Amino acid sequence: MVSGAGVGLRREMLPELQAALPQGLGFMEVAPENWLRVNPKLARQFRALTERLPFVCHGLSLSIGAPAALDEAFVKQVKGFLDAHNIEIYSEHLSYCSGNAHLYDLMPIPFTEEAVEHVAARVRRVQDILERKLVLENVSYYAEPGAQMSELEFINAVLERADCELLLDVNNIYVNSVNHRYDPQQFLYGLPTERIRYLHIAGHYNEADDLIIDTHGADVIEPVWQLLEDCYRYHGVFPTLLERDFNLPKLPQLMTEVERINQIGQAVRMSANKERA
């Protein structure tokens, strides 16, 4: 069962993880695209980890909002991977990354009623193939092409009509709140608690006072830590993953932020227990 705080697996971590799992590490996350086809040695190392620790999958190329036909062959490959490693959770970005070719970036889906119906239908088909709920992440975005509703309205409509789950990315809420000038707490409180499956938290880069780039390449900043605590207090304490995709420090340094996730969760639980007593 996935619980506590986690980090994304990088291949350079394998030697340390094979020696010993860090105390306080509750789970790990991988992009299935990076592990579907690996050499036998890496496959054995990965299998050894999935037998010792819970894993979740966070995909990169499903392109759930794309106009092109859904790649059902790929979805079936993902299902096989999930089944083989006993991984229950598969999350993806509420965006698209393909047109006539792969775009290598996460493009914003127009916030429209038509897009809601399009995405929801594709999600339902993915769920039929996976025999699991798809978990969609609220993404960072830098433009709102053709928007006819708010980001929050769009996310909630997709979750409801697709009957899927939410990967709540706390850092993306903060980034978007600065870039698009809205109240991050109000947005956070508008998301449906019952749809949340797990959380992401990450660092970012300040391009300017009014422009933040979501990089996953730096330490988490204090306002994002505070928003995580607000999230726990309002929605409850959910499994939470620290995302770090480049400028990757050594595992012990990463674990200091993982431990802070655990500490915030523990403090919120203790506070809630005292209030109930």
Secondary structure, DSSP 4 states (H G I P E B T S, - for coil): ---SEEEE--GGGHHHHHH-PPTTEEEEEE-GGGTSS--HHHHHHHHHHHTTS-EEEE-SS--TT-SSPP-HHHHHHHHHHHHHTT---EEEESSEEESSSEEEEEEPPP-SHHHHHHHHHHHHHHHHHHTS-EEEEP---S--TT-SS-HHHHHHHHHHHHT-EEEEEHHHHHHHHHHTT--HHHHHHTS-GGGEEEEEEE--EEEETTEEE--S-SPPPHHHHHHHHHHHHHH----EEEE--SS---HHHHHHHHHHHHHHHHHHHHHHHHHH-
